[in-house]
Amino acid sequence: DADALKAAERAKRNATRYIHPHSLFIQGWFGVILGVTLYSMIVLPFRVAFLENYEISPAWVFFDYFGDCIFLVDFLFRANFEAFFDENNNLVVDHKAIWQHFVKSGKVKWHILSIMPLEVLTLAFP
């Protein structure tokens, strides 16, 4: 019974450090991620295709790296704090279980790829 009490105390401590998958915060955050993703999908290819002979302004560089930072924060949020529902519809808030679920989902490679600056990818694949 002492183990159950310790588990309950640990769950209570962890309960303050997670993001509920249906919260307004996560819905707003997905909107931010959508905006950064659309920027990456539309503006970056346009700039590479049509503005390759022009000097890149500092504003473009700022937005590029700002987007990379947003993707990094997204990776950290999802890997450490985004709770999920297990197969029995129980909310899982344990950080180790969240990380394991994130890794098993196969999304880690895509998140790491999204964090890399475009310059790294263009150097790797000329």
N, CA, C and O of each residue as an XYZ file, in Angstrom:
504
protein
N       0.824     -1.206      0.000
C       0.000      0.000      0.000
C       0.863      1.264      0.000
O       0.445      2.317     -0.482
N       2.071      1.139      0.548
C       2.993      2.274      0.550
C       3.423      2.618     -0.867
O       3.627      3.787     -1.193
N       3.563      1.590     -1.718
C       3.926      1.832     -3.116
C       2.826      2.595     -3.843
O       3.105      3.473     -4.660
N       1.586      2.259     -3.544
C       0.458      2.960     -4.169
C       0.425      4.417     -3.730
O       0.118      5.304     -4.526
N       0.743      4.663     -2.457
C       0.771      6.036     -1.946
C       1.882      6.831     -2.611
O       1.685      7.989     -2.981
N       3.059      6.212     -2.765
C       4.170      6.882     -3.446
C       3.822      7.166     -4.905
O       4.134      8.236     -5.428
N       3.178      6.204     -5.554
C       2.781      6.395     -6.946
C       1.765      7.527     -7.071
O       1.817      8.308     -8.021
N       0.844      7.614     -6.116
C      -0.156      8.691     -6.133
C       0.511     10.044     -5.919
O       0.153     11.023     -6.573
N       1.479     10.105     -5.004
C       2.198     11.359     -4.764
C       2.998     11.767     -6.002
O       3.017     12.941     -6.372
N       3.659     10.793     -6.643
C       4.436     11.085     -7.841
C       3.516     11.558     -8.965
O       3.862     12.482     -9.702
N       2.359     10.936     -9.100
C       1.397     11.353    -10.133
C       0.889     12.762     -9.866
O       0.684     13.541    -10.797
N       0.687     13.089     -8.590
C       0.218     14.431     -8.249
C       1.281     15.476     -8.584
O       0.959     16.554     -9.084
N       2.560     15.153     -8.306
C       3.649     16.078     -8.654
C       3.727     16.252    -10.158
O       3.865     17.370    -10.654
N       3.640     15.147    -10.884
C       3.741     15.208    -12.346
C       2.521     15.858    -12.979
O       2.611     16.379    -14.091
N       1.392     15.839    -12.298
C       0.155     16.363    -12.871
C       0.246     17.853    -13.151
O      -0.488     18.363    -13.997
N       1.121     18.558    -12.467
C       1.241     19.990    -12.698
C       2.193     20.296    -13.841
O       2.299     21.446    -14.267
N       2.890     19.277    -14.345
C       3.898     19.508    -15.373
C       3.602     18.739    -16.650
O       4.483     18.065    -17.185
N       2.413     18.828    -17.129
C       2.078     18.196    -18.399
C       1.092     19.080    -19.148
O       0.474     19.976    -18.573
N       0.957     18.814    -20.430
C       0.022     19.543    -21.280
C      -1.071     18.566    -21.678
O      -0.799     17.536    -22.295
N      -2.291     18.887    -21.328
C      -3.421     18.021    -21.650
C      -3.634     18.029    -23.161
O      -3.597     19.094    -23.777
N      -3.855     16.863    -23.771
C      -3.986     16.808    -25.233
C      -5.208     17.538    -25.788
O      -5.269     17.779    -26.994
N      -6.179     17.897    -24.952
C      -7.371     18.611    -25.425
C      -7.450     20.043    -24.902
O      -8.494     20.685    -25.010
N      -6.355     20.547    -24.337
C      -6.390     21.879    -23.742
C      -6.416     22.970    -24.816
O      -6.035     22.740    -25.964
N      -6.866     24.144    -24.424
C      -6.860     25.288    -25.344
C      -5.435     25.677    -25.713
O      -5.172     26.121    -26.831
N      -4.513     25.507    -24.762
C      -3.114     25.832    -25.047
C      -2.595     24.998    -26.208
O      -1.981     25.534    -27.131
N      -2.833     23.702    -26.170
C      -2.287     22.831    -27.218
C      -2.957     23.115    -28.557
O      -2.314     23.001    -29.601
N      -4.231     23.482    -28.547
C      -4.906     23.846    -29.795
C      -4.303     25.120    -30.385
O      -4.078     25.208    -31.592
N      -4.044     26.103    -29.525
C      -3.385     27.329    -29.986
C      -1.970     27.052    -30.474
O      -1.521     27.614    -31.473
N      -1.277     26.176    -29.753
C       0.089     25.824    -30.133
C       0.101     25.148    -31.508
O       0.990     25.405    -32.319
N      -0.885     24.285    -31.768
C      -0.966     23.647    -33.087
C      -1.185     24.692    -34.179
O      -0.701     24.529    -35.299
N      -1.915     25.770    -33.855
C      -2.083     26.865    -34.811
C      -0.755     27.541    -35.117
O      -0.477     27.870    -36.270
N       0.061     27.750    -34.098
C       1.396     28.345    -34.300
C       2.242     27.425    -35.171
O       2.901     27.877    -36.108
N       2.220     26.131    -34.858
C       2.997     25.163    -35.632
C       2.507     25.121    -37.084
O       3.314     25.007    -38.007
N       1.197     25.211    -37.286
C       0.651     25.250    -38.640
C       1.173     26.466    -39.394
O       1.566     26.355    -40.555
N       1.180     27.622    -38.743
C       1.685     28.835    -39.391
C       3.151     28.721    -39.773
O       3.534     29.102    -40.880
N       3.972     28.204    -38.876
C       5.398     28.045    -39.164
C       5.609     27.002    -40.260
O       6.486     27.158    -41.111
N       4.812     25.947    -40.238
C       4.921     24.914    -41.271
C       4.536     25.469    -42.636
O       5.209     25.191    -43.629
N       3.455     26.251    -42.696
C       3.058     26.862    -43.970
C       4.130     27.812    -44.483
O       4.415     27.849    -45.680
N       4.723     28.584    -43.571
C       5.833     29.468    -43.960
C       6.950     28.632    -44.577
O       7.482     28.973    -45.633
N       7.298     27.541    -43.914
C       8.392     26.701    -44.400
C       8.055     26.052    -45.741
O       8.933     25.866    -46.583
N       6.787     25.711    -45.936
C       6.387     25.028    -47.165
C       6.206     25.968    -48.348
O       6.369     25.554    -49.496
N       5.870     27.228    -48.086
C       5.557     28.152    -49.182
C       6.677     29.155    -49.416
O       7.174     29.282    -50.536
N       7.074     29.862    -48.375
C       8.025     30.961    -48.534
C       9.436     30.463    -48.841
O      10.102     30.992    -49.731
N       9.887     29.456    -48.114
C      11.261     28.997    -48.320
C      11.494     28.448    -49.729
O      12.481     28.832    -50.356
N      10.640     27.575    -50.255
C      10.856     27.121    -51.642
C      10.752     28.262    -52.663
O      11.495     28.286    -53.644
N       9.836     29.199    -52.435
C       9.709     30.348    -53.332
C      11.003     31.150    -53.345
O      11.495     31.534    -54.406
N      11.544     31.397    -52.172
C      12.775     32.186    -52.066
C      13.944     31.453    -52.724
O      14.760     32.070    -53.409
N      14.023     30.161    -52.518
C      15.116     29.387    -53.125
C      14.977     29.370    -54.641
O      15.976     29.480    -55.352
N      13.757     29.233    -55.145
C      13.540     29.123    -56.585
C      13.695     30.446    -57.323
O      14.259     30.483    -58.417
N      13.197     31.538    -56.730
C      13.121     32.781    -57.487
C      14.036     33.891    -56.982
O      14.264     34.866    -57.697
N      14.550     33.767    -55.798
C      15.389     34.836    -55.252
C      16.804     34.354    -54.960
O      17.483     34.903    -54.093
N      17.251     33.326    -55.685
C      18.550     32.742    -55.375
C      19.715     33.670    -55.693
O      20.782     33.533    -55.094
N      19.542     34.604    -56.614
C      20.629     35.506    -56.981
C      20.631     36.786    -56.159
O      21.500     37.637    -56.348
N      19.686     36.935    -55.263
C      19.600     38.137    -54.453
C      20.147     37.859    -53.066
O      20.136     36.729    -52.577
N      20.624     38.930    -52.450
C      21.125     38.787    -51.085
C      19.940     38.626    -50.134
O      18.943     39.338    -50.245
N      20.057     37.705    -49.220
C      18.994     37.431    -48.256
C      19.031     38.517    -47.180
O      20.085     38.799    -46.609
N      17.884     39.116    -46.912
C      17.827     40.162    -45.902
C      17.881     39.557    -44.500
O      17.527     38.393    -44.308
N      18.323     40.349    -43.522
C      18.358     39.849    -42.142
C      16.975     39.440    -41.631
O      16.871     38.566    -40.770
N      15.918     40.060    -42.148
C      14.572     39.696    -41.713
C      14.243     38.259    -42.117
O      13.648     37.514    -41.338
N      14.629     37.870    -43.336
C      14.391     36.488    -43.771
C      15.148     35.509    -42.880
O      14.608     34.482    -42.468
N      16.398     35.838    -42.591
C      17.223     34.968    -41.746
C      16.597     34.854    -40.357
O      16.550     33.767    -39.781
N      16.116     35.979    -39.821
C      15.466     35.955    -38.510
C      14.254     35.025    -38.517
O      14.106     34.188    -37.626
N      13.388     35.171    -39.522
C      12.188     34.332    -39.582
C      12.546     32.852    -39.762
O      11.885     31.980    -39.199
N      13.583     32.575    -40.542
C      14.007     31.184    -40.725
C      14.447     30.566    -39.397
O      13.996     29.479    -39.037
N      15.314     31.249    -38.681
C      15.814     30.699    -37.422
C      14.766     30.753    -36.317
O      14.763     29.907    -35.422
N      13.885     31.735    -36.372
C      12.780     31.782    -35.410
C      11.884     30.556    -35.598
O      11.456     29.941    -34.622
N      11.607     30.210    -36.837
C      10.819     29.011    -37.122
C      11.514     27.756    -36.624
O      10.870     26.859    -36.080
N      12.822     27.692    -36.807
C      13.578     26.541    -36.296
C      13.481     26.453    -34.780
O      13.365     25.360    -34.225
N      13.529     27.604    -34.108
C      13.400     27.619    -32.642
C      12.000     27.170    -32.212
O      11.851     26.453    -31.223
N      10.988     27.589    -32.951
C       9.618     27.156    -32.637
C       9.511     25.639    -32.781
O       8.898     24.977    -31.945
N      10.102     25.094    -33.831
C      10.078     23.635    -34.006
C      10.839     22.927    -32.891
O      10.444     21.838    -32.475
N      11.921     23.525    -32.403
C      12.661     22.946    -31.280
C      11.809     22.926    -30.023
O      11.762     21.919    -29.316
N      11.135     24.039    -29.743
C      10.248     24.099    -28.576
C       9.123     23.080    -28.721
O       8.736     22.439    -27.744
N       8.595     22.928    -29.932
C       7.549     21.937    -30.174
C       8.058     20.529    -29.869
O       7.361     19.733    -29.241
N       9.265     20.232    -30.313
C       9.863     18.926    -30.026
C       9.958     18.705    -28.519
O       9.604     17.633    -28.029
N      10.430     19.705    -27.783
C      10.574     19.566    -26.332
C       9.218     19.414    -25.649
O       9.073     18.594    -24.742
N       8.224     20.194    -26.075
C       6.876     20.068    -25.518
C       6.327     18.660    -25.711
O       5.871     18.017    -24.765
N       6.380     18.203    -26.943
C       5.769     16.909    -27.251
C       6.516     15.745    -26.618
O       5.899     14.778    -26.171
N       7.835     15.835    -26.579
C       8.629     14.727    -26.049
C       8.574     14.640    -24.530
O       8.783     13.567    -23.963
N       8.297     15.757    -23.865
C       8.372     15.768    -22.405
C       7.060     16.063    -21.687
O       6.856     15.595    -20.567
N       6.179     16.823    -22.303
C       5.041     17.347    -21.554
C       3.668     17.040    -22.136
O       2.670     17.222    -21.438
N       3.570     16.587    -23.370
C       2.256     16.374    -23.961
C       1.697     15.014    -23.514
O       2.113     13.961    -23.997
N       0.754     15.074    -22.588
C       0.136     13.853    -22.069
C      -0.649     13.176    -23.194
O      -0.949     13.788    -24.220
N      -0.971     11.912    -22.978
C      -1.728     11.168    -23.987
C      -2.648     10.180    -23.282
O      -2.497      9.891    -22.095
N      -3.593      9.680    -24.044
C      -4.507      8.668    -23.532
C      -4.010      7.298    -23.975
O      -3.716      7.086    -25.151
N      -3.919      6.364    -23.022
C      -3.482      5.013    -23.363
C      -4.643      4.212    -23.941
O      -5.730      4.746    -24.164
N      -4.403      2.924    -24.179
C      -5.425      2.082    -24.808
C      -6.668      1.895    -23.954
O      -7.723      1.525    -24.469
N      -6.554      2.148    -22.640
C      -7.711      2.059    -21.738
C      -8.353      3.424    -21.493
O      -9.195      3.566    -20.607
N      -7.957      4.423    -22.275
C      -8.468      5.783    -22.179
C      -8.104      6.466    -20.856
O      -8.835      7.329    -20.369
N      -6.961      6.065    -20.283
C      -6.432      6.723    -19.093
C      -5.445      7.791    -19.527
O      -4.640      7.569    -20.431
N      -5.505      8.940    -18.890
C      -4.572     10.014    -19.204
C      -3.220      9.687    -18.590
O      -3.112      9.502    -17.378
N      -2.182      9.615    -19.431
C      -0.829      9.303    -18.987
C      -0.058     10.603    -18.881
O       0.083     11.328    -19.866
N       0.455     10.909    -17.662
C       1.177     12.159    -17.433
C       2.612     11.931    -16.982
O       3.331     12.897    -16.726
N       3.045     10.689    -16.881
C       4.407     10.365    -16.476
C       5.370     10.727    -17.600
O       5.174     10.327    -18.747
N       6.412     11.487    -17.265
C       7.326     11.987    -18.295
C       8.067     10.871    -19.023
O       8.279     10.953    -20.233
N       8.455      9.846    -18.308
C       9.140      8.721    -18.948
C       8.192      8.020    -19.930
O       8.600      7.663    -21.035
N       6.947      7.826    -19.534
C       5.960      7.194    -20.414
C       5.653      8.094    -21.616
O       5.444      7.598    -22.724
N       5.625      9.408    -21.402
C       5.388     10.339    -22.512
C       6.520     10.227    -23.529
O       6.275     10.173    -24.735
N       7.761     10.193    -23.042
C       8.910     10.076    -23.942
C       8.858      8.752    -24.709
O       9.056      8.727    -25.924
N       8.597      7.670    -24.008
C       8.541      6.365    -24.666
C       7.431      6.321    -25.712
O       7.622      5.767    -26.795
N       6.292      6.890    -25.404
C       5.181      6.937    -26.368
C       5.573      7.777    -27.581
O       5.254      7.421    -28.716
N       6.258      8.883    -27.344
C       6.701      9.763    -28.428
C       7.689      9.034    -29.333
O       7.590      9.124    -30.557
N       8.630      8.320    -28.749
C       9.619      7.582    -29.539
C       8.945      6.462    -30.330
O       9.236      6.275    -31.511
N       8.042      5.714    -29.681
C       7.360      4.607    -30.352
C       6.454      5.082    -31.486
O       6.188      4.334    -32.427
N       5.984      6.318    -31.396
C       5.077      6.833    -32.427
C       5.787      7.059    -33.762
O       5.132      7.172    -34.798
N       7.126      7.126    -33.744
C       7.882      7.340    -34.977
C       7.997      8.790    -35.389
O       8.471      9.082    -36.487
N       7.577      9.700    -34.539
C       7.592     11.121    -34.889
C       8.923     11.806    -34.589
O       9.149     12.937    -35.020
N       9.797     11.135    -33.860
C      11.058     11.755    -33.444
C      11.887     12.170    -34.650
O      12.402     13.288    -34.689
N      12.025     11.285    -35.636
C      12.861     11.607    -36.794
C      12.335     12.822    -37.551
O      13.120     13.623    -38.059
N      11.010     12.966    -37.631
C      10.438     14.112    -38.348
C      10.631     15.406    -37.571
O      10.863     16.464    -38.156
N      10.534     15.315    -36.259
C      10.757     16.510    -35.447
C      12.222     16.942    -35.497
O      12.512     18.136    -35.574
N      13.127     16.002    -35.456
C      14.551     16.351    -35.546
C      14.860     16.950    -36.912
O      15.620     17.914    -37.005
N      14.285     16.398    -37.960
C      14.474     16.943    -39.301
C      13.930     18.366    -39.398
O      14.531     19.213    -40.060
N      12.803     18.638    -38.747
C      12.216     19.981    -38.814
C      13.039     21.013    -38.045
O      12.972     22.206    -38.341
N      13.802     20.565    -37.074
C      14.618     21.491    -36.280
C      15.840     21.974    -37.060
O      16.317     23.088    -36.844
N      16.343     21.137    -37.965
C      17.562     21.494    -38.699
C      17.337     22.721    -39.560
O      16.339     22.808    -40.276
N      18.260     23.672    -39.493
C      18.149     24.837    -40.383
C      18.248     24.415    -41.851
O      18.903     23.427    -42.184
N      17.597     25.168    -42.703
C      17.579     24.858    -44.137
C      18.993     24.812    -44.707
O      19.269     24.029    -45.616
N      19.883     25.637    -44.184
C      21.254     25.674    -44.684
C      21.949     24.334    -44.489
O      22.729     23.911    -45.342
N      21.676     23.666    -43.380
C      22.278     22.357    -43.120
C      21.802     21.355    -44.166
O      22.592     20.566    -44.684
N      20.522     21.392    -44.470
C      19.980     20.460    -45.458
C      20.528     20.735    -46.853
O      20.782     19.798    -47.610
N      20.714     22.006    -47.205
C      21.252     22.314    -48.531
C      22.726     21.933    -48.626
O      23.203     21.609    -49.713
N      23.458     21.964    -47.513
C      24.844     21.510    -47.530
C      24.924     19.989    -47.629
O      25.820     19.445    -48.273
N      23.986     19.318    -46.989
C      23.980     17.849    -47.014
C      23.541     17.309    -48.360
O      24.025     16.266    -48.800
N      22.626     18.009    -49.020
C      22.104     17.565    -50.317
C      22.241     18.695    -51.331
O      21.266     19.392    -51.612
N      23.445     18.887    -51.888
C      23.652     20.036    -52.819
C      22.898     19.894    -54.116
O      22.979     20.771    -54.976
